[in-house]
Amino acid sequence: MFVDQILKSKGTEGVVTLPPKSSVEEAAHVLSDKRIGTVVISSNGKTVDGILSERDIVRELGRRGSSCLQDNVAEMMTSKIITCAREDSADSVLKKMTEGRFRHMPVVEDGAMVGLISLGDVVKARLTELAMENDALQSMVMGH
């Protein structure tokens, strides 16, 4: 299975982005309202400047308290981002996410972000693929 197939199965909701000067408090509201775990930080809505996750916010809250909510997201975001392409395999993405210990990966094409996939998206796709392979093997064994 490839990243392109995972994106197609997700639908066309797009990627939630915020500009770098947004406050962490605003980002927390967006994460809560949209029921998502990550927001992409982008100055133009097309390129990835960074990613801010719930974990980033909680970690900083624990360290500094609520004063961090007034910071700009650019100060707290992860700026070294690993991306993937539509033609990458689900297995290669899963490996990168596991080794890097992160759960969200922007999909980039010609320098522009075309989607965002989560660890859950990739696992769901792999489980679907394995179930189909299992069904095919059972049919072959039973002579159907």
DSSP file (Angstrom, degrees, kcal/mol; ACC not computed):
  #  RESIDUE AA STRUCTURE BP1 BP2  ACC     N-H-->O    O-->H-N    N-H-->O    O-->H-N    TCO  KAPPA ALPHA  PHI   PSI    X-CA   Y-CA   Z-CA
    1    1 A M              0   0    0      0, 0.0    89,-2.9     0, 0.0    90,-0.4   0.000 360.0 360.0 360.0 146.5    0.0    0.0    0.0
    2    2 A F  B >>  -A   89   0A   0     87,-0.3     4,-1.6    88,-0.1     3,-0.7  -0.769 360.0-110.5-117.5 160.1    1.2    3.5   -0.8
    3    3 A V  H 3> S+     0   0    0     85,-2.6     4,-2.7    82,-0.3     5,-0.2   0.859 116.0  61.0 -55.3 -39.7    0.7    6.9    0.8
    4    4 A D  H 3> S+     0   0    0     82,-2.3     4,-2.2    84,-0.2    -1,-0.3   0.889 103.9  49.2 -56.9 -41.2   -1.5    8.0   -2.1
    5    5 A Q  H <> S+     0   0    0     -3,-0.7     4,-1.8    81,-0.3    -1,-0.2   0.872 109.9  51.5 -66.8 -36.9   -4.0    5.2   -1.3
    6    6 A I  H  X S+     0   0    0     -4,-1.6     4,-1.1     2,-0.2    -2,-0.2   0.927 109.7  49.6 -65.2 -44.4   -4.0    6.3    2.4
    7    7 A L  H >X S+     0   0    0     -4,-2.7     4,-0.9     1,-0.2     3,-0.6   0.917 109.7  51.2 -59.9 -43.8   -4.7    9.9    1.5
    8    8 A K  H >< S+     0   0    0     -4,-2.2     3,-0.6     1,-0.2    -1,-0.2   0.865 107.6  52.9 -63.4 -35.8   -7.6    8.8   -0.8
    9    9 A S  H 3< S+     0   0    0     -4,-1.8    -1,-0.2     1,-0.2    -2,-0.2   0.735 103.5  59.0 -71.9 -21.3   -9.1    6.7    1.9
   10   10 A K  H << S-     0   0    0     -4,-1.1     3,-0.2    -3,-0.6    -1,-0.2   0.730 103.5-134.3 -78.8 -22.5   -9.1    9.7    4.3
   11   11 A G    <<  -     0   0    0     -4,-0.9    -1,-0.3    -3,-0.6     3,-0.2  -0.584  32.2 -63.5  96.8-165.4  -11.2   11.9    2.1
   12   12 A T  S    S+     0   0    0     -2,-0.2    -1,-0.1     1,-0.2    -4,-0.1  -0.149  80.2 124.6-119.6  37.6  -10.7   15.6    1.2
   13   13 A E        -     0   0    0     -3,-0.2    -1,-0.2     1,-0.2    -2,-0.1   0.734  61.4-142.9 -71.2 -20.8  -10.9   17.5    4.4
   14   14 A G        -     0   0    0     -3,-0.2     2,-0.5   100,-0.1    -1,-0.2  -0.227  26.1 -59.8  84.7-179.4   -7.5   19.0    3.9
   15   15 A V        -     0   0    0     30,-0.1     2,-0.5    98,-0.1    24,-0.1  -0.883  44.1-126.7-107.9 132.9   -4.8   19.8    6.5
   16   16 A V        +     0   0    0     -2,-0.5    24,-2.2    22,-0.2     2,-0.3  -0.664  37.9 177.7 -78.6 124.6   -5.4   22.1    9.4
   17   17 A T  E     -b   40   0B   0     -2,-0.5    24,-0.2    22,-0.2    31,-0.0  -0.894  18.2-166.4-127.3 157.4   -2.7   24.8    9.5
   18   18 A L  E     -b   41   0B   0     22,-1.9    24,-2.4    -2,-0.3    27,-0.1  -0.982  30.7-108.2-135.3 148.1   -1.9   27.9   11.6
   19   19 A P    >   -     0   0    0      0, 0.0     3,-2.0     0, 0.0    54,-0.3  -0.426  34.8-109.7 -72.8 155.3    0.5   30.7   10.8
   20   20 A P  T 3  S+     0   0    0      0, 0.0    54,-1.8     0, 0.0    55,-0.2   0.719 115.0  59.5 -59.0 -24.2    3.7   30.9   12.9
   21   21 A K  T 3  S+     0   0    0     51,-0.2    22,-0.0    52,-0.2     2,-0.0   0.465  78.9 114.7 -87.2  -0.4    2.6   34.0   14.9
   22   22 A S  S <  S-     0   0    0     -3,-2.0    51,-2.9     1,-0.1    52,-0.3  -0.328  72.5-109.6 -63.9 151.5   -0.5   32.2   16.2
   23   23 A S  B  >  -E   72   0C   0     49,-0.2     4,-2.1     1,-0.1    49,-0.2  -0.474  15.5-121.9 -81.0 156.3   -0.6   31.7   20.0
   24   24 A V  H  > S+     0   0    0     47,-2.3     4,-2.6    44,-0.3    46,-0.2   0.860 115.7  58.1 -62.8 -35.5   -0.2   28.3   21.6
   25   25 A E  H  > S+     0   0    0     44,-2.4     4,-2.0    46,-0.3    -1,-0.2   0.920 105.4  48.7 -60.6 -44.0   -3.5   29.0   23.3
   26   26 A E  H  > S+     0   0    0     43,-0.3     4,-2.2     1,-0.2    -2,-0.2   0.912 110.7  51.1 -61.3 -42.7   -5.1   29.4   19.8
   27   27 A A  H  X S+     0   0    0     -4,-2.1     4,-2.8     1,-0.2    -2,-0.2   0.905 107.6  52.8 -61.3 -41.6   -3.5   26.2   18.6
   28   28 A A  H  X S+     0   0    0     -4,-2.6     4,-2.2     1,-0.2    -1,-0.2   0.891 108.9  49.9 -62.3 -39.0   -4.9   24.4   21.7
   29   29 A H  H  X S+     0   0    0     -4,-2.0     4,-3.2     2,-0.2     5,-0.2   0.912 111.0  49.1 -64.8 -42.4   -8.4   25.6   20.9
   30   30 A V  H  X S+     0   0    0     -4,-2.2     4,-2.6     2,-0.2     5,-0.2   0.932 111.5  49.3 -62.5 -46.1   -8.0   24.4   17.2
   31   31 A L  H  X>S+     0   0    0     -4,-2.8     5,-1.9     1,-0.2     4,-0.8   0.920 116.2  43.1 -59.5 -43.9   -6.8   21.0   18.4
   32   32 A S  H  <5S+     0   0    0     -4,-2.2     3,-0.5    -5,-0.2    -2,-0.2   0.945 115.2  47.3 -67.8 -49.5   -9.7   20.7   20.8
   33   33 A D  H  <5S+     0   0    0     -4,-3.2    -2,-0.2     1,-0.2    -1,-0.2   0.884 120.0  38.4 -61.6 -40.4  -12.4   22.0   18.4
   34   34 A K  H  <5S-     0   0    0     -4,-2.6    -1,-0.2    -5,-0.2    -2,-0.2   0.531 104.2-129.8 -89.5  -6.8  -11.3   19.8   15.5
   35   35 A R  T  <5 +     0   0    0     -4,-0.8     2,-0.3    -3,-0.5    -3,-0.2   0.934  61.3 135.1  56.4  49.9  -10.5   16.8   17.7
   36   36 A I      < -     0   0    0     -5,-1.9    -1,-0.2    -6,-0.2    -2,-0.1  -0.830  56.5-140.3-124.5 163.6   -7.1   16.4   16.2
   37   37 A G  S    S+     0   0    0     -2,-0.3    17,-2.1     1,-0.2     2,-0.3   0.547  80.6  33.3-101.2  -9.9   -3.6   15.7   17.7
   38   38 A T  E     - C   0  53B   0     15,-0.2     2,-0.4    16,-0.1    15,-0.2  -0.999  54.9-160.3-149.8 144.3   -1.5   18.0   15.5
   39   39 A V  E     - C   0  52B   0     13,-2.5    13,-2.5    -2,-0.3     2,-0.4  -0.993  23.6-130.1-124.6 137.3   -1.6   21.2   13.6
   40   40 A V  E     -bC  17  51B   0    -24,-2.2   -22,-1.9    -2,-0.4     2,-0.6  -0.707  17.1-139.7 -85.4 132.5    0.8   22.1   10.8
   41   41 A I  E     +bC  18  50B   0      9,-2.8     8,-2.7    -2,-0.4     9,-1.6  -0.831  34.2 162.5 -94.5 123.8    2.4   25.5   11.2
   42   42 A S        -     0   0    0    -24,-2.4     6,-0.1    -2,-0.6    -2,-0.0  -0.984  38.4-154.1-148.1 128.9    2.6   27.2    7.8
   43   43 A S  S    S+     0   0    0     -2,-0.4    -1,-0.1     1,-0.2     5,-0.1   0.728 103.9  21.6 -74.1 -20.9    3.2   30.8    6.8
   44   44 A N  S    S-     0   0    0      3,-0.3    -1,-0.2   -25,-0.0     4,-0.1   0.385 102.9-114.5-127.7   2.0    1.3   30.3    3.5
   45   45 A G  S    S+     0   0    0      2,-0.3   -30,-0.1   -27,-0.1     3,-0.1   0.471 105.1  68.2  78.0   0.6   -0.9   27.2    4.1
   46   46 A K  S    S+     0   0    0      1,-0.2    67,-4.1    66,-0.1     2,-0.3   0.666  90.0  53.1-122.2 -32.1    1.1   25.2    1.5
   47   47 A T  S    S-     0   0    0     65,-0.2     2,-0.7    61,-0.1    -3,-0.3  -0.761  81.2-116.9-108.4 156.9    4.6   24.6    2.9
   48   48 A V        +     0   0    0     -2,-0.3    -6,-0.2    63,-0.2    33,-0.1  -0.823  33.4 167.1 -98.3 113.7    5.4   23.1    6.2
   49   49 A D        -     0   0    0     -8,-2.7     2,-0.3    -2,-0.7    -7,-0.2   0.762  69.2 -46.1 -88.4 -31.2    7.3   25.4    8.6
   50   50 A G  E     -C   41   0B   0     -9,-1.6    -9,-2.8    30,-0.1     2,-0.4  -0.978  51.1-107.9-179.3-178.2    6.7   23.0   11.6
   51   51 A I  E     -CD  40  78B   0     27,-2.0    27,-3.1    -2,-0.3     2,-0.5  -0.997  17.2-163.0-134.9 138.4    4.3   20.9   13.5
   52   52 A L  E     -C   39   0B   0    -13,-2.5   -13,-2.5    -2,-0.4     2,-0.2  -0.990  15.7-172.6-122.1 124.9    2.8   21.5   16.9
   53   53 A S  E  >  -C   38   0B   0     -2,-0.5     4,-1.8   -15,-0.2   -15,-0.2  -0.686  39.5-108.9-112.7 165.8    1.2   18.5   18.7
   54   54 A E  H  > S+     0   0    0    -17,-2.1     4,-2.8    -2,-0.2     5,-0.2   0.899 120.8  56.1 -55.2 -41.5   -0.8   18.1   21.9
   55   55 A R  H  > S+     0   0    0    -18,-0.3     4,-2.6     1,-0.2    -1,-0.2   0.883 102.9  54.0 -62.1 -39.4    2.2   16.4   23.4
   56   56 A D  H  > S+     0   0    0      2,-0.2     4,-1.9     1,-0.2    -1,-0.2   0.927 112.0  44.9 -59.0 -45.2    4.4   19.5   22.7
   57   57 A I  H  X S+     0   0    0     -4,-1.8     4,-2.6     2,-0.2    -2,-0.2   0.935 114.1  47.4 -66.7 -47.3    1.9   21.7   24.5
   58   58 A V  H  X S+     0   0    0     -4,-2.8     4,-2.4     1,-0.2    -1,-0.2   0.896 110.3  53.3 -62.2 -40.9    1.4   19.4   27.5
   59   59 A R  H  X S+     0   0    0     -4,-2.6     4,-1.4    -5,-0.2    -1,-0.2   0.921 112.8  43.4 -59.8 -44.6    5.2   19.0   27.8
   60   60 A E  H  X>S+     0   0    0     -4,-1.9     4,-3.3     2,-0.2     5,-0.6   0.862 110.8  54.9 -72.5 -36.2    5.7   22.8   27.9
   61   61 A L  H  X5S+     0   0    0     -4,-2.6     4,-1.9     1,-0.2    -2,-0.2   0.921 109.2  48.8 -59.3 -43.7    2.7   23.3   30.3
   62   62 A G  H  <5S+     0   0    0     -4,-2.4    -1,-0.2    -5,-0.2    -2,-0.2   0.842 117.6  41.1 -64.4 -34.2    4.3   20.8   32.7
   63   63 A R  H  <5S+     0   0    0     -4,-1.4    -2,-0.2    -5,-0.2    -1,-0.2   0.903 135.4  10.9 -80.9 -44.2    7.6   22.6   32.5
   64   64 A R  H  <5S-     0   0    0     -4,-3.3     3,-0.4     1,-0.3    -3,-0.2   0.569  95.3-128.9-117.1 -13.0    6.6   26.2   32.5
   65   65 A G    ><< -     0   0    0     -4,-1.9     3,-1.6    -5,-0.6    -1,-0.3  -0.376  57.1 -36.3  86.7-173.3    2.9   26.4   33.5
   66   66 A S  G >  S+     0   0    0      1,-0.3     3,-1.8     2,-0.2     4,-0.3   0.599 116.7  83.7 -67.8 -12.3    0.2   28.3   31.7
   67   67 A S  G >  S+     0   0    0     -3,-0.4     3,-1.5     1,-0.3    -1,-0.3   0.789  79.3  69.0 -61.0 -25.2    2.3   31.2   30.7
   68   68 A C  G X  S+     0   0    0     -3,-1.6     3,-1.3     1,-0.3   -44,-0.3   0.704  80.9  76.1 -66.8 -18.0    3.5   29.2   27.7
   69   69 A L  G <  S+     0   0    0     -3,-1.8   -44,-2.4     1,-0.3   -43,-0.3   0.721  90.0  56.4 -66.7 -19.4    0.0   29.5   26.2
   70   70 A Q  G <  S+     0   0    0     -3,-1.5    -1,-0.3    -4,-0.3    -2,-0.2   0.592  87.3 103.1 -86.7 -11.4    0.8   33.1   25.2
   71   71 A D  S <  S-     0   0    0     -3,-1.3   -47,-2.3    -4,-0.3   -46,-0.3  -0.243  82.6-102.2 -65.5 157.3    3.9   32.1   23.2
   72   72 A N  B >>  -E   23   0C   0    -49,-0.2     3,-1.5     1,-0.1     4,-0.6  -0.567  27.2-121.7 -74.4 147.0    3.8   32.0   19.4
   73   73 A V  H >> S+     0   0    0    -51,-2.9     4,-2.3     1,-0.3     3,-1.1   0.814 110.5  68.6 -60.3 -29.1    3.5   28.5   18.0
   74   74 A A  H 34 S+     0   0    0    -54,-1.8    -1,-0.3   -52,-0.3   -53,-0.1   0.790  95.7  55.3 -60.6 -27.1    6.8   29.1   16.2
   75   75 A E  H <4 S+     0   0    0     -3,-1.5    -1,-0.3   -55,-0.2    -2,-0.2   0.724 119.0  30.5 -77.4 -21.6    8.6   29.0   19.5
   76   76 A M  H << S+     0   0    0     -3,-1.1    -2,-0.2    -4,-0.6    -1,-0.2   0.595  94.8 105.7-113.2 -16.2    7.2   25.6   20.5
   77   77 A M  S  < S-     0   0    0     -4,-2.3     2,-0.6     1,-0.1   -25,-0.2  -0.179  75.6-111.1 -67.9 157.8    6.8   23.8   17.2
   78   78 A T  B     -D   51   0B   0    -27,-3.1   -27,-2.0     1,-0.1    -1,-0.1  -0.816  34.8-177.7 -82.7 123.1    9.0   21.0   16.0
   79   79 A S        +     0   0    0     -2,-0.6     2,-1.1   -29,-0.2    -1,-0.1   0.631  61.4  79.7-104.3 -14.8   10.8   22.6   13.0
   80   80 A K  S    S-     0   0    0    -29,-0.1     2,-0.4     2,-0.0    -1,-0.1  -0.782  71.1-176.8 -92.6  97.6   12.8   19.6   11.8
   81   81 A I        -     0   0    0     -2,-1.1     2,-0.5   -33,-0.1    24,-0.1  -0.803  23.7-149.8-106.5 133.7   10.1   17.8    9.9
   82   82 A I        -     0   0    0     -2,-0.4     2,-0.2    14,-0.0    -2,-0.0  -0.880  25.6-173.8 -96.8 128.6   10.3   14.5    8.1
   83   83 A T        -     0   0    0     -2,-0.5     2,-0.3    22,-0.1    24,-0.2  -0.660  11.4-151.0-116.8 172.2    8.0   14.3    5.2
   84   84 A C  B     -f  107   0D   0     22,-2.1    24,-2.9    -2,-0.2     2,-0.3  -0.852  12.7-125.1-134.8 173.9    6.9   11.6    2.7
   85   85 A A    >   -     0   0    0     -2,-0.3     3,-1.8    22,-0.2   -82,-0.3  -0.797  30.3-106.5-118.6 161.5    5.7   11.5   -0.9
   86   86 A R  T 3  S+     0   0    0     22,-0.3   -82,-2.3    -2,-0.3   -81,-0.3   0.832 118.8  53.7 -54.9 -34.4    2.5   10.0   -2.4
   87   87 A E  T 3  S+     0   0    0    -84,-0.2    -1,-0.3   -85,-0.1     2,-0.1   0.466  83.1 111.3 -86.2   0.0    4.6    7.1   -3.9
   88   88 A D  S <  S-     0   0    0     -3,-1.8   -85,-2.6     1,-0.1   -84,-0.2  -0.431  72.2-113.1 -70.7 148.2    6.2    6.1   -0.6
   89   89 A S  B  >  -A    2   0A   0    -87,-0.2     4,-1.9     1,-0.1   -87,-0.3  -0.475  14.8-122.5 -80.2 153.3    5.1    2.8    0.8
   90   90 A A  H  > S+     0   0    0    -89,-2.9     4,-2.7     1,-0.2     5,-0.2   0.876 113.5  56.4 -59.5 -38.0    3.1    2.5    4.0
   91   91 A D  H  > S+     0   0    0    -90,-0.4     4,-2.1     1,-0.2    -1,-0.2   0.900 106.3  48.2 -63.5 -41.0    5.9    0.3    5.4
   92   92 A S  H  > S+     0   0    0      2,-0.2     4,-2.1     1,-0.2    -1,-0.2   0.888 113.5  47.6 -68.1 -37.6    8.6    2.9    4.8
   93   93 A V  H  X S+     0   0    0     -4,-1.9     4,-2.7     2,-0.2     5,-0.2   0.920 110.9  51.5 -66.7 -44.0    6.4    5.6    6.5
   94   94 A L  H  X S+     0   0    0     -4,-2.7     4,-2.4     1,-0.2    -2,-0.2   0.893 109.9  50.3 -59.5 -40.6    5.7    3.3    9.4
   95   95 A K  H  X S+     0   0    0     -4,-2.1     4,-2.8     2,-0.2     5,-0.3   0.928 111.0  47.9 -64.4 -45.8    9.4    2.7    9.8
   96   96 A K  H  X S+     0   0    0     -4,-2.1     4,-2.5     1,-0.2    -2,-0.2   0.913 113.6  47.6 -61.7 -43.2   10.2    6.4    9.8
   97   97 A M  H  X>S+     0   0    0     -4,-2.7     5,-1.7     2,-0.2     4,-1.0   0.911 114.4  46.2 -65.6 -41.9    7.5    7.2   12.3
   98   98 A T  H  <5S+     0   0    0     -4,-2.4     3,-0.4    -5,-0.2    -2,-0.2   0.937 116.0  44.2 -66.9 -47.0    8.5    4.4   14.6
   99   99 A E  H  <5S+     0   0    0     -4,-2.8    -2,-0.2     1,-0.2    -1,-0.2   0.878 119.1  43.0 -66.1 -37.5   12.2    5.2   14.5
  100  100 A G  H  <5S-     0   0    0     -4,-2.5    -1,-0.2    -5,-0.3    -2,-0.2   0.558 104.0-131.4 -85.8  -8.0   11.6    9.0   14.9
  101  101 A R  T  <5 +     0   0    0     -4,-1.0     2,-0.3    -3,-0.4    -3,-0.2   0.914  62.9 124.0  57.3  48.2    9.0    8.5   17.6
  102  102 A F      < -     0   0    0     -5,-1.7    -1,-0.2    -6,-0.1    -2,-0.1  -0.928  51.8-152.1-133.6 162.4    6.4   10.8   16.0
  103  103 A R  S    S+     0   0    0     -2,-0.3    16,-2.3     1,-0.1     2,-0.4   0.463  71.6  56.9-115.9  -4.1    2.8   10.2   14.9
  104  104 A H  E     - G   0 118D   0     14,-0.2    14,-0.2    15,-0.1    -1,-0.1  -0.991  53.1-176.4-135.3 139.9    2.1   12.7   12.1
  105  105 A M  E     - G   0 117D   0     12,-2.8    12,-2.5    -2,-0.4   -22,-0.1  -0.974  21.8-132.6-139.1 122.1    3.9   13.1    8.7
  106  106 A P  E     - G   0 116D   0      0, 0.0   -22,-2.1     0, 0.0     2,-0.6  -0.456  17.6-136.5 -68.6 143.5    3.1   15.7    6.0
  107  107 A V  E     -fG  84 115D   0      8,-3.1     7,-3.3   -24,-0.2     8,-1.1  -0.917  26.9-167.6-101.4 122.2    2.8   14.4    2.5
  108  108 A V  E     - G   0 113D   0    -24,-2.9     2,-0.4    -2,-0.6   -22,-0.3  -0.908  15.2-179.8-120.2 139.1    4.7   16.8    0.1
  109  109 A E  E >  S- G   0 112D   0      3,-3.0     3,-1.9    -2,-0.4   -24,-0.0  -0.982  76.6 -12.4-138.2 123.6    4.7   17.0   -3.6
  110  110 A D  T 3  S-     0   0    0     -2,-0.4     3,-0.1     1,-0.3    -1,-0.1   0.859 129.2 -54.8  53.2  39.1    6.8   19.5   -5.6
  111  111 A G  T 3  S+     0   0    0      1,-0.2     2,-0.4   -64,-0.0    -1,-0.3   0.340 118.4 106.0  82.0  -6.7    7.5   21.4   -2.3
  112  112 A A  E <  S-G  109   0D   0     -3,-1.9    -3,-3.0   -65,-0.1     2,-0.4  -0.859  74.6-115.1-110.4 142.5    3.9   21.8   -1.4
  113  113 A M  E     +G  108   0D   0    -67,-4.1    -5,-0.3    -2,-0.4   -98,-0.1  -0.582  32.5 173.3 -74.3 127.9    2.0   20.0    1.3
  114  114 A V  E     -     0   0D   0     -7,-3.3     2,-0.3    -2,-0.4    -6,-0.2   0.428  62.2 -23.8-113.6  -4.3   -0.8   17.8   -0.2
  115  115 A G  E     -G  107   0D   0     -8,-1.1    -8,-3.1     2,-0.0     2,-0.4  -0.976  52.0-120.2 175.8 176.9   -1.9   16.0    2.9
  116  116 A L  E     -G  106   0D   0     -2,-0.3     2,-0.4   -10,-0.3  -102,-0.1  -0.988  22.3-165.3-141.1 129.0   -1.0   14.8    6.4
  117  117 A I  E     -G  105   0D   0    -12,-2.5   -12,-2.8    -2,-0.4     2,-0.2  -0.907   6.9-149.2-117.8 148.5   -1.1   11.2    7.5
  118  118 A S  E  >  -G  104   0D   0     -2,-0.4     4,-2.0   -14,-0.2   -14,-0.2  -0.666  31.3-108.9-108.3 164.8   -1.1    9.8   11.1
  119  119 A L  H  > S+     0   0    0    -16,-2.3     4,-2.6    -2,-0.2     5,-0.2   0.896 122.3  55.1 -56.7 -40.8    0.3    6.7   12.5
  120  120 A G  H  > S+     0   0    0    -17,-0.3     4,-2.5     1,-0.2    -1,-0.2   0.883 104.7  52.6 -61.2 -39.6   -3.3    5.5   13.0
  121  121 A D  H  > S+     0   0    0      2,-0.2     4,-2.1     1,-0.2    -1,-0.2   0.917 112.0  45.6 -60.8 -43.6   -4.0    6.1    9.3
  122  122 A V  H  X S+     0   0    0     -4,-2.0     4,-2.4     2,-0.2    -2,-0.2   0.909 113.2  48.7 -69.5 -42.4   -1.0    3.9    8.3
  123  123 A V  H  X S+     0   0    0     -4,-2.6     4,-2.6     2,-0.2     5,-0.2   0.922 111.3  50.4 -63.4 -43.7   -1.8    1.2   10.8
  124  124 A K  H  X S+     0   0    0     -4,-2.5     4,-2.2     1,-0.2    -2,-0.2   0.919 111.1  49.1 -59.6 -43.8   -5.4    1.1    9.6
  125  125 A A  H  X S+     0   0    0     -4,-2.1     4,-2.4     1,-0.2    -2,-0.2   0.910 111.9  48.2 -62.9 -42.8   -4.3    0.8    6.0
  126  126 A R  H  X S+     0   0    0     -4,-2.4     4,-2.7     2,-0.2    -2,-0.2   0.908 110.6  51.0 -65.7 -41.2   -1.9   -2.0    6.8
  127  127 A L  H  X S+     0   0    0     -4,-2.6     4,-2.2     2,-0.2    -1,-0.2   0.898 110.8  49.2 -63.4 -39.7   -4.5   -3.9    8.7
  128  128 A T  H  X S+     0   0    0     -4,-2.2     4,-2.1     2,-0.2    -1,-0.2   0.925 112.0  48.8 -62.6 -44.8   -6.9   -3.6    5.8
  129  129 A E  H  X S+     0   0    0     -4,-2.4     4,-2.3     1,-0.2    -2,-0.2   0.911 111.5  48.9 -62.4 -43.3   -4.2   -4.8    3.4
  130  130 A L  H  X S+     0   0    0     -4,-2.7     4,-2.5     1,-0.2    -1,-0.2   0.876 109.1  52.9 -65.5 -37.5   -3.4   -7.8    5.6
  131  131 A A  H  X S+     0   0    0     -4,-2.2     4,-2.4     2,-0.2    -1,-0.2   0.901 109.8  48.3 -64.7 -39.9   -7.1   -8.7    5.9
  132  132 A M  H  X S+     0   0    0     -4,-2.1     4,-2.3     2,-0.2    -2,-0.2   0.909 111.9  48.9 -66.5 -41.2   -7.4   -8.7    2.1
  133  133 A E  H  X S+     0   0    0     -4,-2.3     4,-2.5     2,-0.2    -2,-0.2   0.910 111.0  51.0 -62.6 -41.6   -4.3  -10.8    1.8
  134  134 A N  H  X S+     0   0    0     -4,-2.5     4,-2.5     2,-0.2    -2,-0.2   0.918 110.1  49.0 -62.1 -44.8   -5.6  -13.2    4.4
  135  135 A D  H  X S+     0   0    0     -4,-2.4     4,-2.2     1,-0.2    -1,-0.2   0.907 111.4  49.9 -60.8 -42.7   -9.0  -13.5    2.6
  136  136 A A  H  X S+     0   0    0     -4,-2.3     4,-2.1     1,-0.2    -2,-0.2   0.914 111.6  48.0 -64.2 -42.7   -7.2  -14.2   -0.7
  137  137 A L  H  X S+     0   0    0     -4,-2.5     4,-2.5     2,-0.2    -2,-0.2   0.905 110.9  50.8 -64.9 -41.5   -5.0  -16.9    0.8
  138  138 A Q  H  X S+     0   0    0     -4,-2.5     4,-2.2     1,-0.2    -1,-0.2   0.900 109.9  50.6 -63.1 -39.9   -8.0  -18.6    2.5
  139  139 A S  H  X>S+     0   0    0     -4,-2.2     5,-2.8     2,-0.2     4,-0.6   0.903 110.9  48.9 -63.7 -40.7   -9.8  -18.6   -0.8
  140  140 A M  H ><5S+     0   0    0     -4,-2.1     3,-0.7     3,-0.2    -2,-0.2   0.919 112.2  47.8 -64.6 -43.1   -6.8  -20.2   -2.5
  141  141 A V  H 3<5S+     0   0    0     -4,-2.5    -2,-0.2     1,-0.2    -1,-0.2   0.878 113.9  46.7 -65.9 -37.5   -6.5  -22.9    0.1
  142  142 A M  H 3<5S-     0   0    0     -4,-2.2    -1,-0.2    -5,-0.2    -2,-0.2   0.505 115.6-116.3 -85.5  -3.7  -10.2  -23.7    0.1
  143  143 A G  T <<5       0   0    0     -3,-0.7    -3,-0.2    -4,-0.6    -4,-0.1   0.771 360.0 360.0  80.0  26.1  -10.2  -23.8   -3.8
  144  144 A H      <       0   0    0     -5,-2.8    -4,-0.2    -6,-0.2    -5,-0.1   0.451 360.0 360.0 -89.8 360.0  -12.5  -20.9   -4.5
